[in-house]
Amino acid sequence: MTSYADPKVLTFGCRLNAYESEVMKTHAKNAGLENAIIVNTCAVTKEAERQAKQAIRRARRENPDARIIVTGCAAQIAPDKYAAMGEVNQVIGNDLKLKAETWGLPAEERVIVNDIMSVTETANHLIAGYDDHTRAFLQVQNGCDHRCTFCIIPYGRGNSRSVPIGAVAEQVKQLVEAGYNELVFTGVDVTSYGRDLPGQPTLGQMIRRVLALVPNLPRLRLSSLDPAEIDEDMWRMIESEPRFMPHLHLSLQAGDDMTLKRMKRRHLRKDVIATCEKARKLRPDIAFGADIIAGFPTETDEMFENTLKVVEECDITFLHVFPYSEREGTPAAKIPDQVPVPIRKARAAALRELGEKQVQKFLTKHIGHERTVIVEKGGIGRTEHFAEVKLQGTHAVGSLLPVRVSGIEGNQLTADVL
């Protein structure tokens, strides 16, 4: 049996969840919560929920006396499902988990969940840093106003709301002072930033202002970007701001127009191609990643081929591939023409195979060039373009190193430190 003096947090899902886990850990510790295990769930796929439930049961077996608290998107959407688990002591909603006062509430109150759609603000959550991360993730936006037919997340996180620019700048300053050389701005639908704030600043305007207020921040990334909503200030940064890293991760989802329409996405195939072409014209060395769903309902072989082709046409490197997973309560789950699971898995495998080829093609371009890498654990680093580099020797995690790329081993670059 393991006893935790400080609360332990088990995190599932996205980078935003990872950030929020750090916020919760700080609040719970400050509230004097001891011998507690907080499970921060994800609702993107059924598999994510299965893993969370499995972790809850394991946590109870290994820690019979611990207080197990379940929160996150899955807990927000279906609190009764988790409250019915004998292993669970308490269920806390997705907005309440980020409030310091929540963690001082009595354990007897078993379910503490609000109507997430009634939440209109996202407070800034100042944290000193991250225990095990090379870079710091900073929440600048939460929730989503759109209703893609496959996505349950708005029902777990509510409508879009933004952190004010001054609050973002304050936390960036604090994290830079704590020694972080690279920050990642993250959110559920980060390109919708600012529409709920006075003056409706855009994401690009916010980033430009923050970089001006914190001139000693070396590197900034975005977690993801909707190709339909890149504002003019963002384009100017892509072109001329060296601290904004040349790596964009696109919320692509598919490369076929009919599939995109049935997903209720805001872009079409031509929009993705135009976005990539414009970004590459402004910054020729830019790298792209993308989220893609394989086997969405009604997707034919021809439609899937269009997705494969757009990856090649746009020269997208880093693919984050999901076989389609039905989510109860979404319109897509009710579509009669569901793609058989084996075909979904086969298409996902084909996309990952293409992704491997794209990575190799991309890495080859870097041989002989000088790059600056940020050091991660395990003797690896990441270039400005997010390529992984195998490093020789011992270097401080989080430090920036100038290197010259010498070759490729597997999916990593090799390099000599300059």
C-alpha positions as CSV (number, residue, x, y, z in Angstrom):
1,M,0.0,0.0,0.0
2,T,1.2,3.5,-0.9
3,S,0.3,6.6,1.0
4,Y,0.6,10.1,-0.5
5,A,1.2,13.0,1.8
6,D,0.7,15.3,-1.1
7,P,-2.1,14.6,-3.6
8,K,-1.2,12.5,-6.6
9,V,-2.8,13.3,-10.0
10,L,-3.4,10.8,-12.8
11,T,-3.9,12.7,-16.1
12,F,-5.6,11.4,-19.3
13,G,-6.0,13.2,-22.6
14,C,-4.8,16.5,-23.9
15,R,-2.1,19.0,-23.0
16,L,-4.8,21.3,-21.6
17,N,-5.6,18.5,-19.1
18,A,-1.9,18.3,-18.2
19,Y,-1.8,22.0,-17.5
20,E,-5.0,21.8,-15.4
21,S,-3.6,18.8,-13.4
22,E,-0.8,21.1,-12.3
23,V,-3.3,23.7,-11.2
24,M,-5.3,21.1,-9.2
25,K,-2.2,19.7,-7.6
26,T,-1.3,23.1,-6.3
27,H,-4.8,23.9,-5.1
28,A,-5.2,20.5,-3.4
29,K,-1.8,20.8,-1.7
30,N,-2.5,24.3,-0.5
31,A,-5.9,23.1,0.9
32,G,-4.0,20.5,3.0
33,L,-5.5,17.5,1.1
34,E,-3.5,14.4,2.0
35,N,-3.5,10.8,0.8
36,A,-5.7,11.8,-2.1
37,I,-5.6,10.6,-5.8
38,I,-7.1,12.9,-8.3
39,V,-8.0,11.3,-11.7
40,N,-8.3,13.9,-14.4
41,T,-10.3,12.1,-17.2
42,C,-10.7,12.6,-20.9
43,A,-13.8,12.0,-23.0
44,V,-12.4,12.2,-26.6
45,T,-12.6,8.5,-27.2
46,K,-14.2,5.4,-25.5
47,E,-10.7,4.1,-25.0
48,A,-9.7,7.2,-23.0
49,E,-12.6,6.5,-20.7
50,R,-11.8,2.8,-20.4
51,Q,-8.2,3.6,-19.4
52,A,-9.4,6.1,-16.8
53,K,-11.8,3.6,-15.2
54,Q,-9.1,1.0,-15.2
55,A,-6.7,3.4,-13.5
56,I,-9.4,4.2,-10.9
57,R,-9.8,0.6,-10.0
58,R,-6.1,0.0,-9.9
59,A,-5.6,3.1,-7.7
60,R,-8.2,1.7,-5.2
61,R,-6.6,-1.8,-5.1
62,E,-3.1,-0.3,-4.5
63,N,-4.3,2.4,-2.1
64,P,-7.3,1.1,-0.1
65,D,-7.3,4.1,2.3
66,A,-6.8,6.9,-0.3
67,R,-9.5,9.5,-1.1
68,I,-10.1,9.1,-4.9
69,I,-11.5,12.2,-6.6
70,V,-12.5,12.0,-10.3
71,T,-12.8,15.1,-12.5
72,G,-12.2,16.1,-16.1
73,C,-14.3,16.0,-19.2
74,A,-15.7,12.5,-18.8
75,A,-16.7,13.2,-15.2
76,Q,-18.3,16.5,-16.3
77,I,-20.4,14.8,-19.0
78,A,-21.4,11.7,-17.0
79,P,-20.9,12.4,-13.3
80,D,-23.3,9.7,-12.1
81,K,-21.4,7.1,-14.0
82,Y,-18.3,7.8,-12.0
83,A,-20.1,8.4,-8.7
84,A,-21.6,4.9,-9.1
85,M,-18.1,3.4,-9.0
86,G,-17.5,1.9,-5.6
87,E,-13.8,3.0,-5.8
88,V,-14.7,6.7,-6.1
89,N,-15.1,9.0,-3.1
90,Q,-16.0,12.2,-5.0
91,V,-16.7,13.6,-8.5
92,I,-15.8,17.3,-9.2
93,G,-16.9,19.2,-12.3
94,N,-14.5,20.6,-15.0
95,D,-14.9,24.3,-14.0
96,L,-14.9,23.7,-10.3
97,K,-11.7,21.7,-10.4
98,L,-9.8,24.9,-11.2
99,K,-11.1,26.8,-8.2
100,A,-9.0,26.8,-5.1
101,E,-12.0,26.8,-2.8
102,T,-13.3,23.5,-4.3
103,W,-10.4,21.6,-2.7
104,G,-11.4,22.6,0.8
105,L,-15.0,21.3,0.5
106,P,-16.0,18.3,2.7
107,A,-15.5,14.8,1.3
108,E,-19.1,14.0,2.2
109,E,-20.4,16.0,-0.7
110,R,-20.1,13.2,-3.3
111,V,-20.9,14.9,-6.6
112,I,-20.0,18.6,-7.1
113,V,-20.8,19.4,-10.8
114,N,-22.2,22.6,-12.3
115,D,-23.9,23.2,-15.6
116,I,-20.8,23.8,-17.7
117,M,-22.8,25.8,-20.3
118,S,-23.5,28.4,-17.7
119,V,-19.8,29.1,-17.2
120,T,-18.8,32.4,-18.9
121,E,-15.2,33.1,-17.6
122,T,-11.9,31.3,-17.5
123,A,-9.8,32.6,-14.6
124,N,-6.0,32.8,-14.9
125,H,-4.4,30.1,-12.9
126,L,-0.9,31.1,-11.8
127,I,1.4,28.2,-11.2
128,A,5.1,28.2,-10.5
129,G,6.0,25.6,-13.0
130,Y,5.9,21.9,-13.9
131,D,7.6,19.1,-12.0
132,D,8.6,16.9,-15.0
133,H,8.2,19.0,-18.1
134,T,10.8,20.5,-20.3
135,R,8.4,23.2,-21.5
136,A,5.4,24.8,-19.8
137,F,1.9,24.6,-21.1
138,L,-0.3,27.7,-20.5
139,Q,-4.0,27.7,-20.8
140,V,-5.1,30.9,-22.7
141,Q,-8.6,29.7,-23.7
142,N,-11.1,27.0,-22.7
143,G,-14.4,25.6,-24.2
144,C,-15.7,25.7,-27.8
145,D,-18.6,27.5,-29.5
146,H,-18.7,25.0,-32.4
147,R,-20.4,21.7,-32.6
148,C,-18.5,19.3,-34.8
149,T,-20.6,16.2,-35.2
150,F,-18.0,13.8,-33.8
151,C,-17.0,15.8,-30.7
152,I,-18.4,15.6,-27.2
153,I,-15.8,18.0,-25.7
154,P,-18.0,21.2,-25.7
155,Y,-20.3,19.3,-23.3
156,G,-17.4,18.7,-21.0
157,R,-15.8,22.1,-21.2
158,G,-18.6,24.5,-22.1
159,N,-18.6,27.5,-24.5
160,S,-15.4,29.4,-25.5
161,R,-13.9,31.8,-23.0
162,S,-10.5,33.5,-22.9
163,V,-7.9,34.5,-20.3
164,P,-7.3,38.3,-20.5
165,I,-4.0,39.4,-22.1
166,G,-2.6,40.9,-19.0
167,A,-3.2,37.7,-17.0
168,V,-1.5,35.7,-19.8
169,A,1.5,38.0,-19.8
170,E,1.8,37.8,-16.0
171,Q,2.0,34.1,-16.0
172,V,4.4,34.0,-19.0
173,K,6.7,36.4,-17.1
174,Q,6.5,34.2,-14.0
175,L,7.3,31.0,-15.9
176,V,10.2,32.7,-17.8
177,E,11.6,33.9,-14.4
178,A,11.2,30.3,-13.2
179,G,13.6,29.2,-15.9
180,Y,11.4,28.0,-18.7
181,N,12.8,28.6,-22.2
182,E,9.8,27.3,-24.2
183,L,6.1,27.9,-23.6
184,V,3.1,26.3,-25.3
185,F,-0.2,28.3,-25.5
186,T,-3.0,25.8,-25.3
187,G,-6.8,25.7,-25.3
188,V,-9.8,23.7,-26.6
189,D,-10.3,26.0,-29.6
190,V,-7.4,28.4,-29.3
191,T,-8.1,30.3,-32.5
192,S,-11.4,31.5,-31.1
193,Y,-9.4,33.4,-28.5
194,G,-10.7,36.9,-27.5
195,R,-14.2,37.0,-28.9
196,D,-15.6,37.1,-25.3
197,L,-13.2,39.8,-24.1
198,P,-13.6,43.6,-24.3
199,G,-12.4,44.8,-27.7
200,Q,-12.3,41.2,-29.0
201,P,-8.6,40.8,-29.4
202,T,-7.5,38.1,-31.8
203,L,-5.1,35.3,-30.9
204,G,-2.4,36.9,-33.0
205,Q,-2.9,40.2,-31.3
206,M,-2.7,38.6,-27.9
207,I,0.6,36.7,-28.7
208,R,2.1,39.8,-30.3
209,R,1.3,41.8,-27.1
210,V,2.6,39.1,-24.8
211,L,5.9,38.8,-26.7
212,A,6.3,42.6,-26.4
213,L,5.6,42.5,-22.7
214,V,7.9,39.6,-22.0
215,P,10.9,40.2,-24.3
216,N,13.1,37.6,-22.6
217,L,10.8,34.6,-23.5
218,P,13.0,32.6,-26.0
219,R,10.5,30.3,-27.6
220,L,6.7,30.1,-28.0
221,R,4.5,27.5,-29.7
222,L,0.8,26.8,-30.1
223,S,-0.7,23.4,-29.2
224,S,-3.0,23.4,-32.2
225,L,-4.6,25.7,-34.8
226,D,-7.8,25.7,-36.8
227,P,-6.9,26.3,-40.4
228,A,-10.0,28.3,-40.9
229,E,-9.2,31.0,-38.4
230,I,-5.7,32.4,-38.7
231,D,-5.8,36.1,-38.2
232,E,-3.6,38.7,-39.9
233,D,-1.4,39.3,-36.8
234,M,-0.7,35.6,-36.6
235,W,0.3,35.6,-40.3
236,R,2.7,38.5,-39.6
237,M,4.3,36.5,-36.7
238,I,4.7,33.4,-38.8
239,E,6.6,35.6,-41.3
240,S,8.8,37.7,-39.1
241,E,8.8,36.7,-35.4
242,P,11.8,34.4,-34.6
243,R,10.5,33.6,-31.2
244,F,7.3,32.1,-32.6
245,M,8.4,28.5,-33.6
246,P,8.1,27.4,-37.2
247,H,5.8,24.5,-36.4
248,L,2.0,24.6,-36.7
249,H,-0.2,21.7,-35.6
250,L,-3.5,21.9,-37.6
251,S,-6.9,20.6,-36.5
252,L,-7.4,19.0,-40.0
253,Q,-9.5,15.9,-39.2
254,A,-10.0,14.9,-42.9
255,G,-9.0,15.9,-46.4
256,D,-12.2,15.1,-48.2
257,D,-14.9,17.9,-48.6
258,M,-17.9,15.7,-48.1
259,T,-16.4,14.2,-44.9
260,L,-15.5,17.7,-43.6
261,K,-19.1,18.8,-44.3
262,R,-20.5,15.8,-42.4
263,M,-18.1,16.5,-39.6
264,K,-19.4,20.1,-39.6
265,R,-15.9,21.5,-39.8
266,R,-15.4,25.2,-40.8
267,H,-12.8,24.5,-43.6
268,L,-12.7,22.6,-46.8
269,R,-9.8,20.8,-48.5
270,K,-8.8,23.9,-50.5
271,D,-8.6,26.0,-47.3
272,V,-6.1,23.6,-45.8
273,I,-4.0,23.7,-49.0
274,A,-4.2,27.5,-49.1
275,T,-3.2,27.8,-45.4
276,C,-0.1,25.6,-45.9
277,E,0.9,27.3,-49.1
278,K,0.7,30.7,-47.5
279,A,2.5,29.7,-44.3
280,R,5.3,28.1,-46.4
281,K,5.6,31.2,-48.6
282,L,6.0,33.4,-45.5
283,R,8.3,31.0,-43.7
284,P,9.8,28.4,-46.1
285,D,11.2,26.1,-43.4
286,I,7.8,25.8,-41.5
287,A,6.7,22.3,-40.4
288,F,3.1,21.1,-40.1
289,G,1.5,18.5,-37.9
290,A,-2.2,17.5,-38.0
291,D,-5.0,15.7,-36.2
292,I,-6.8,13.3,-38.5
293,I,-9.8,10.9,-37.9
294,A,-9.8,7.7,-39.9
295,G,-13.0,5.9,-40.7
296,F,-15.5,8.7,-40.0
297,P,-19.1,7.5,-40.8
298,T,-19.9,7.3,-44.5
299,E,-16.2,7.6,-45.4
300,T,-15.5,5.6,-48.6
301,D,-12.2,4.4,-49.9
302,E,-12.2,7.3,-52.3
303,M,-12.8,9.8,-49.5
304,F,-10.0,8.3,-47.5
305,E,-7.7,8.6,-50.4
306,N,-8.4,12.3,-50.5
307,T,-7.2,12.5,-46.9
308,L,-4.0,10.6,-47.8
309,K,-3.4,13.0,-50.7
310,V,-3.9,16.2,-48.7
311,V,-1.2,15.0,-46.3
312,E,1.2,14.7,-49.3
313,E,0.0,17.8,-51.1
314,C,0.5,19.9,-48.0
315,D,3.6,18.0,-47.0
316,I,2.4,17.5,-43.4
317,T,4.9,15.8,-41.2
318,F,3.7,15.0,-37.8
319,L,0.4,13.1,-37.9
320,H,-1.8,12.5,-34.8
321,V,-4.2,9.8,-36.0
322,F,-7.4,8.6,-34.3
323,P,-9.6,5.7,-35.6
324,Y,-13.1,7.2,-35.4
325,S,-14.8,6.4,-32.0
326,E,-18.5,6.8,-31.5
327,R,-19.4,9.1,-28.7
328,E,-22.9,8.8,-27.2
329,G,-24.7,12.1,-27.5
330,T,-23.0,13.2,-30.7
331,P,-24.8,13.5,-34.1
332,A,-22.1,11.4,-35.8
333,A,-22.8,8.4,-33.6
334,K,-26.4,8.4,-35.1
335,I,-25.3,8.3,-38.7
336,P,-26.5,4.9,-40.1
337,D,-23.5,4.2,-42.3
338,Q,-20.9,3.5,-39.7
339,V,-17.5,2.3,-41.1
340,P,-16.7,-1.2,-39.7
341,V,-14.1,-1.0,-36.9
342,P,-11.5,-3.2,-38.8
343,I,-11.6,-0.8,-41.7
344,R,-11.2,2.2,-39.4
345,K,-8.1,0.5,-37.9
346,A,-6.7,-0.3,-41.3
347,R,-7.1,3.3,-42.5
348,A,-5.5,4.6,-39.3
349,A,-2.6,2.2,-39.9
350,A,-2.2,3.5,-43.5
351,L,-2.1,7.1,-42.2
352,R,0.5,6.3,-39.6
353,E,2.6,4.5,-42.3
354,L,2.4,7.6,-44.4
355,G,3.3,9.7,-41.4
356,E,6.4,7.6,-40.9
357,K,7.5,8.3,-44.5
358,Q,6.7,12.0,-44.1
359,V,8.9,12.2,-40.9
360,Q,11.8,10.5,-42.7
361,K,11.4,12.9,-45.7
362,F,11.3,15.9,-43.3
363,L,14.3,14.8,-41.2
364,T,16.5,14.4,-44.3
365,K,16.1,18.2,-45.0
366,H,17.8,19.0,-41.7
367,I,21.1,17.2,-42.3
368,G,24.0,19.6,-42.3
369,H,22.0,22.5,-40.9
370,E,22.5,24.3,-37.5
371,R,19.5,24.2,-35.2
372,T,18.8,25.2,-31.6
373,V,17.3,22.4,-29.5
374,I,15.5,22.4,-26.2
375,V,16.7,19.6,-24.0
376,E,14.2,17.0,-22.9
377,K,14.6,14.0,-20.6
378,G,16.4,10.9,-21.9
379,G,19.1,12.6,-23.8
380,I,16.9,14.0,-26.6
381,G,16.1,17.5,-27.7
382,R,13.6,19.2,-30.0
383,T,14.5,21.6,-32.8
384,E,12.5,24.8,-33.5
385,H,10.5,22.6,-36.0
386,F,9.7,20.0,-33.3
387,A,12.0,17.4,-34.8
388,E,13.5,15.0,-32.2
389,V,17.3,15.1,-31.8
390,K,19.4,12.4,-30.1
391,L,22.1,14.2,-28.0
392,Q,25.5,13.1,-26.9
393,G,26.6,13.8,-23.3
394,T,24.6,15.2,-20.4
395,H,22.8,18.5,-20.6
396,A,20.4,20.3,-18.3
397,V,16.7,19.6,-19.0
398,G,15.1,22.7,-20.4
399,S,18.3,24.3,-21.6
400,L,18.8,25.5,-25.2
401,L,21.7,24.1,-27.2
402,P,23.1,25.1,-30.6
403,V,23.7,21.9,-32.7
404,R,24.7,20.9,-36.2
405,V,22.6,18.0,-37.5
406,S,24.8,15.1,-38.7
407,G,22.4,12.3,-39.6
408,I,19.3,10.2,-38.8
409,E,18.7,7.3,-36.5
410,G,15.2,5.9,-36.7
411,N,12.8,8.8,-36.3
412,Q,15.5,11.0,-34.6
413,L,18.1,13.3,-35.9
414,T,21.7,13.0,-34.6
415,A,23.7,16.1,-34.0
416,D,26.9,17.6,-32.7
417,V,26.7,20.2,-30.0
418,L,28.4,23.4,-31.1
